[in-house]
Each structure stands twice: as C-alpha cells, then as structure tokens.
Amino acid sequence: MSKIVGTVVFVKDNKTAKVKVNRIIEHPVYKKRIKTYNNFACQISANCVVKIGDLVEIHSCKPVSKTKSFEILQVIKKAE
C-alpha cells in the first residue's frame, strides 16, 4: 500500500475527485528525462474537504466503483 502525492484537478461532488500525479522517468536508451503524469479517480474520505489545486496524499484501496480504486488520505497543502 504505497502512498502517492498529487494535485486535485477535478472535483465532481463530495465523494469523487480526480488527482493528477506527475512523475519524471529516464528513457532507457537515450537517458533523457521525460515528464509523465497519471490521473486517478479517488474516493474522498468523510473527514476531508478538497478543492481544485490542493496537494493531497492518496493510496490504493479496494475498488469502490468501476474507475475508483484510490482514496484520499489527507490534504498536504491547501490551494490559494
């Protein structure tokens, strides 16, 4: 159960948020660094209130729906 840090890019209602996780990987042959990202649909915990731009910590959980298999643990930094 690894913890991942990402930014909230979309909030549908009080239960679902889309979190963008940025990564930098190195190309195996050319050794150039490449920026990539993944968007995860996350379940919002009952004690969490998130807005667009918040830095949050997520972790994997059992699937809640067809696309949601991550849960927001806490808000690290609020958006301004």
Backbone as a ProteinNet text record, in pm:
[ID]
protein_1_A
[PRIMARY]
MSKIVGTVVFVKDNKTAKVKVNRIIEHPVYKKRIKTYNNFACQISANCVVKIGDLVEIHSCKPVSKTKSFEILQVIKKAE
[TERTIARY]
85.2	0	89.6	125.9	213.5	132.7	193.1	128.4	182.8	94.6	129.4	83.6	162.7	128.4	90.8	-22.8	-68.7	-152.4	-197	-275.5	-416.8	-514.1	-654.6	-681.7	-734.3	-763	-912.3	-993.4	-1136.7	-1208.6	-1315.7	-1399	-1540.2	-1592.5	-1724.6	-1834.4	-1826.8	-1921.1	-1845.4	-1914.4	-1844.1	-1784.7	-1787.6	-1734.3	-1622	-1611.6	-1515	-1427.4	-1298.1	-1203.4	-1106.2	-1058	-957.1	-824	-723.3	-592.7	-488.8	-407.6	-301.9	-169.6	-100.7	26.9	135.1	230.4	340.5	459.2	528.5	649.3	753.7	879.1	988.1	1059.5	1062.5	1129	1245.6	1336.9	1451	1432.6	1451.3	1437.9	1546.9	1511.1	1609.3	1726.3	1705.9	1812.5	1882.2	1802.6	1859.2	1895.5	1857.6	1891.3	1841	1736.3	1676.4	1561.4	1544.9	1435.2	1307.5	1198.6	1069.4	966.6	884.5	775.7	653.2	595.4	471.6	374.9	249.4	150.8	42.9	-23.4	-138.8	-250.1	-372.2	-489.2	-559.5	-586.3	-653.4	-785.1	-892	-1019.5	-1012.8	-1041.6	-1022.9	-1150.8	-1168.5	-1277.4	-1234.2	-1319.2	-1288.3	-1336.2	-1248.5	-1283.8	-1388.1	-1455.8	-1561.7	-1506.5	-1383.9	-1327.6	-1244.3	-1240.6	-1158.7	-1248.1	-1201.8	-1266.8	-1158.9	-1178.4	-1077.5	-1134.1	-1043.3	-1076.7	-973.4	-1001.7	-909.3	-780	-667	-537.2	-475.3	-548.6	-493.6	-390.8	-287	-188	-233.3	-258.3	-315.7	-229.9	-250.9	-184.3	-290	-265	-361.8	-295	-377.9	-327.6	-431.6	-386.8	-477.6	-565	-685	-779.1	-857.8	-949.3	-1029	-1121.1	-1155.9	-1235.3	-1371	-1397.3	-1524.6	-1626.3	-1578.4	-1663.2	-1577.6	-1629.3	-1557.9	-1422.4	-1414.3	-1290.8	-1218.5	-1285.3	-1224.8	-1165.5	-1031.9	-966.3	-858.3	-870.1	-780.6	-863.1	-801	-868.6	-776.4	-834.4	-757.1	-738.3	-612.4	-583.1	-589.1	-516.2	-510.7	-473.4	-502.7	-464.4	-331.4	-228.6	-96.1	-87.1	-133.6	-126.4	-252.4	-316.4	-438.2	-405.5	-497.3	-483	-512.9	-451.5	-471.3	-566
-118	0	124.1	171	286.5	415.2	519.4	649.6	734.7	805.1	885.3	1028.1	1125.7	1266.7	1322.5	1394.5	1452.6	1577	1637.3	1760.7	1733	1788.9	1772.7	1860.1	1798.8	1873.8	1883.3	1799.1	1800	1741.8	1808.7	1758.4	1747	1624.7	1602.5	1633.7	1574.1	1600.5	1581.2	1556.6	1543.3	1404	1316.6	1182.1	1148.1	1219.9	1184.3	1302.6	1276	1377.6	1311.2	1387	1337.3	1400.1	1316.1	1360.4	1332.3	1435.6	1423.3	1401.4	1291.9	1256.9	1271	1362.4	1385	1297.7	1246.5	1166.5	1210.1	1190.4	1211	1076.8	1024.7	897.7	920.9	829.4	838.1	736.3	781.1	692.7	584.9	458.4	352.3	354.5	404.2	404.6	539.9	648.4	780.8	856.9	804.3	862.6	1006	1040.6	1173.1	1162.4	1265.8	1266.7	1312.6	1241.2	1267.9	1287.6	1394	1417.8	1339.9	1264.4	1193	1217.7	1186.6	1201.3	1095.9	1067.7	978.9	1049.5	1029.7	1081.7	965.2	980.8	878	932.1	854.4	887.7	837.3	925	892.6	914.7	831	845.6	946.2	1043.6	1142.6	1089	1090.7	1044.4	1137.2	1088.9	1167.3	1289	1281.4	1391.9	1487.6	1468.8	1551.2	1644.7	1767	1862.2	1907.4	1879.3	1913.4	2009.6	2090.7	2183.2	2165.9	2222.9	2215.8	2288.6	2224.9	2283.3	2235	2162	2110.3	2000.7	1996.2	1889.2	1783.5	1661.5	1557.4	1431.5	1348.2	1218.7	1110.7	1019.1	913.4	777.6	674.3	537.8	446.6	327.7	234.1	166	132.9	62.6	-35.7	-107.8	-198.2	-116	-164.3	-85	-43.8	87.5	142.4	141.1	166	161.5	114.2	132.3	84.2	153	281.8	357	397.2	393.8	440.3	324.3	325.8	228.5	295.8	427.1	504	586.7	621.8	700.1	812.7	930.7	1045.1	1031.7	1031.5	1019.2	1153.1	1252.2	1382	1488.8	1613	1729.4	1779.9	1781.1	1826.3	1978	2037.6	2182.6	2230.5	2332.4	2389.3	2479.1	2487.4	2579.1	2720.5	2816.1	2956.4	3027.7
0	0	0	-117.5	-126.1	-124.9	-72.8	-68.2	-181.5	-251.1	-367.6	-342.9	-386.5	-371.1	-507.7	-513.3	-638.4	-615.2	-724.8	-721.3	-768.8	-700.6	-739	-861.1	-968.8	-1090.9	-1119.8	-1053	-1079.8	-959.2	-916.3	-807.3	-859.6	-864.7	-920.7	-819.1	-703.6	-594.5	-464.4	-355.8	-228	-207.1	-309	-294.1	-391.2	-502.9	-606.2	-643.5	-659.5	-706.5	-802.2	-899.4	-991.3	-952.2	-931.6	-883.9	-992	-1023.6	-1123.8	-1052	-1087	-1026.3	-1132.7	-1111	-1203.5	-1166	-1269.5	-1249.1	-1351.2	-1318.3	-1412.5	-1427.4	-1549.9	-1575.5	-1670.8	-1672.2	-1762.4	-1874.2	-1997.8	-2112.8	-2105	-2126.2	-2106.5	-2205.6	-2325.6	-2425.4	-2432.5	-2442.5	-2466.8	-2339.3	-2224.3	-2094.6	-2077.4	-2148.2	-2133.8	-2033.8	-1952.1	-1854.4	-1922.1	-1893.8	-1956	-1846	-1859.4	-1764.2	-1810.3	-1720.2	-1747.6	-1632.5	-1654.5	-1547.7	-1562.9	-1452.3	-1448.9	-1374.3	-1418.6	-1348.4	-1279.9	-1151.3	-1074	-1021	-1035.4	-972.4	-829.2	-733.5	-592.4	-513.3	-413.7	-318.5	-212.2	-181.6	-78.4	55.9	155.9	289.8	351.1	453.6	517.7	590.6	640	717.4	631.3	500.1	409.9	328.4	309.1	218.4	121.3	-7.7	-107.3	-210.2	-266.1	-374.4	-484.8	-600.2	-712.7	-676	-700.9	-671.2	-541.1	-459.4	-333.9	-361.2	-279.7	-284.1	-184.6	-232.2	-147.7	-151.4	-51.6	-43.3	-63.2	-157.9	-187.4	-169	-154.9	-152	-214.2	-255.7	-320.1	-215.5	-256.9	-170.2	-256.9	-198.5	-279.8	-370	-487.2	-581.9	-524.6	-534.2	-487.7	-600.7	-722.1	-840.4	-957.3	-1078.3	-1196.8	-1214.4	-1184.5	-1206.5	-1078.4	-964.2	-840	-761.4	-748.2	-661.8	-577	-558.9	-473.8	-376.5	-264	-161.4	-116.1	-93.1	-45.6	105.3	149.2	291.7	362.2	307.9	374.5	273.7	312.6	232.8	288.8	204.2	247.7	244.1	133.8	118.4	49.3	108.8	52.4	-65.8	-162.2	-275.5	-228.2	-295.5	-255.6	-348.8
[MASK]
++++++++++++++++++++++++++++++++++++++++++++++++++++++++++++++++++++++++++++++++

